[in-house]
C-alpha cells in the first residue's frame, strides 16, 4: 500500500523553519513574502513578460557562471532547462508574490530563485527543497543582486512589450481610419476651450487621430527646424488642417520621409538626430 504524500515540506531560513506546501515550486522566502506583503492581492504573474524576463536573466547568469567555472555542468543544465520552462510559459502560477512589496523587489527575486531551483531539482531527479544539490541563493542567484536582476528584467520585459504595443497601435490606427471614413458626413460642432467653435465632421475628428495631432510636430522639430515646426503648429490650429497635410504641402518632407518618421517603432525608440549643416 502506497504511503500518502505529505502535504508540506519543511524549509528553513535565518528566522527559523516553516512548512511550505509540498506541491509548491516556491519556497520559504516566497512564503514569508506572501504573509508580510498582502497588499493588493495581485501576483507578479499578471505580467508574464516580466516573469519571462526574470527567467532570462537567471539563465544568462547561470551560463556566465558556468563559463567562469563557478557552477558545474549538472547545476547549470538544470537551471537553464528550468528557465526555459518558465520562458515557455510554464510555472507562471508559482510566481505568487504581490506586485507591491517592501525590499525593492527582493521578494520577487527570491520567488524566481526558488521556483527555478525547485524545477531544476526535479529535472535532476531530486525532490523539491533538496537545496544541497541546487540552492536558490547559492546557485540560481550566484553573482547577482536584486538591484541588478530587477531593473534588468524590467528593461527586457519592456522591450518585449513594445512589440505588442506597436501591434496594438497599428490596429488602433486602422480602426480610426475606418471611423474617419464611416463618419465623414456626420456634422458636429468643434470645441475650443470648452466652447462651441467652427462646425466639422466627426470623420474629420477621427482623421486627426490617424494623421496625428498638433503635438506630433514636436517629433518633427529636429527634421523641419524649430521655426517651421512652430509655424506649422499655429497654422494647423488656426485652419484645422493636419500637421501631416501641412508638412507635405510646404515641401518640408516627402511623404515617404514623413511616414517613416511617424512610424510607431520610430516614435518609441531613440535614433540619431540628423546632422546640422
Secondary structure in CASP SS format (residue, H / E / C, confidence):
PFRMAT SS
TARGET T0000
AUTHOR 0000-0000-0000
METHOD secondary structure of the structure
MODEL  1
X C 1.00
X C 1.00
X C 1.00
X C 1.00
X C 1.00
X C 1.00
X C 1.00
X E 1.00
X E 1.00
X E 1.00
X E 1.00
X E 1.00
X E 1.00
X C 1.00
X C 1.00
X E 1.00
X E 1.00
X E 1.00
X E 1.00
X E 1.00
X E 1.00
X C 1.00
X C 1.00
X C 1.00
X C 1.00
X C 1.00
X C 1.00
X H 1.00
X H 1.00
X H 1.00
X H 1.00
X H 1.00
X H 1.00
X H 1.00
X H 1.00
X H 1.00
X C 1.00
X C 1.00
X C 1.00
X C 1.00
X C 1.00
X C 1.00
X E 1.00
X H 1.00
X H 1.00
X H 1.00
X C 1.00
X H 1.00
X H 1.00
X H 1.00
X H 1.00
X H 1.00
X H 1.00
X H 1.00
X H 1.00
X H 1.00
X H 1.00
X H 1.00
X H 1.00
X H 1.00
X H 1.00
X H 1.00
X H 1.00
X H 1.00
X H 1.00
X H 1.00
X H 1.00
X C 1.00
X C 1.00
X C 1.00
X C 1.00
X C 1.00
X H 1.00
X H 1.00
X H 1.00
X H 1.00
X H 1.00
X H 1.00
X H 1.00
X H 1.00
X H 1.00
X H 1.00
X H 1.00
X H 1.00
X H 1.00
X H 1.00
X H 1.00
X C 1.00
X C 1.00
X C 1.00
X C 1.00
X H 1.00
X H 1.00
X H 1.00
X C 1.00
X C 1.00
X C 1.00
X E 1.00
X C 1.00
X C 1.00
X C 1.00
X C 1.00
X C 1.00
X C 1.00
X C 1.00
X H 1.00
X H 1.00
X H 1.00
X H 1.00
X H 1.00
X H 1.00
X H 1.00
X H 1.00
X H 1.00
X H 1.00
X H 1.00
X H 1.00
X H 1.00
X H 1.00
X H 1.00
X H 1.00
X H 1.00
X H 1.00
X C 1.00
X C 1.00
X C 1.00
X C 1.00
X C 1.00
X C 1.00
X C 1.00
X C 1.00
X C 1.00
X C 1.00
X C 1.00
X C 1.00
X H 1.00
X H 1.00
X H 1.00
X H 1.00
X H 1.00
X C 1.00
X C 1.00
X C 1.00
X C 1.00
X C 1.00
X H 1.00
X H 1.00
X H 1.00
X H 1.00
X H 1.00
X H 1.00
X H 1.00
X H 1.00
X H 1.00
X H 1.00
X H 1.00
X H 1.00
X H 1.00
X H 1.00
X H 1.00
X H 1.00
X H 1.00
X H 1.00
X H 1.00
X H 1.00
X H 1.00
X H 1.00
X H 1.00
X H 1.00
X H 1.00
X H 1.00
X H 1.00
X H 1.00
X H 1.00
X H 1.00
X H 1.00
X H 1.00
X H 1.00
X H 1.00
X H 1.00
X H 1.00
X H 1.00
X C 1.00
X C 1.00
X C 1.00
X C 1.00
X E 1.00
X E 1.00
X E 1.00
X E 1.00
X E 1.00
X E 1.00
X C 1.00
X C 1.00
X E 1.00
X E 1.00
X E 1.00
X E 1.00
X E 1.00
X E 1.00
X E 1.00
X H 1.00
X H 1.00
X H 1.00
X H 1.00
X H 1.00
X H 1.00
X H 1.00
X H 1.00
X H 1.00
X H 1.00
X C 1.00
X C 1.00
X H 1.00
X H 1.00
X H 1.00
X H 1.00
X H 1.00
X H 1.00
X H 1.00
X H 1.00
X H 1.00
X H 1.00
X H 1.00
X C 1.00
X H 1.00
X H 1.00
X H 1.00
X H 1.00
X H 1.00
X H 1.00
X H 1.00
X H 1.00
X H 1.00
X H 1.00
X H 1.00
X H 1.00
X H 1.00
X H 1.00
X C 1.00
X C 1.00
X C 1.00
X H 1.00
X H 1.00
X H 1.00
X H 1.00
X H 1.00
X H 1.00
X H 1.00
X C 1.00
X C 1.00
X C 1.00
X C 1.00
X C 1.00
X H 1.00
X H 1.00
X H 1.00
X H 1.00
X H 1.00
X H 1.00
X H 1.00
X C 1.00
X C 1.00
X H 1.00
X H 1.00
X H 1.00
X H 1.00
X C 1.00
X C 1.00
X C 1.00
X C 1.00
X C 1.00
X C 1.00
X C 1.00
X C 1.00
X C 1.00
X C 1.00
END
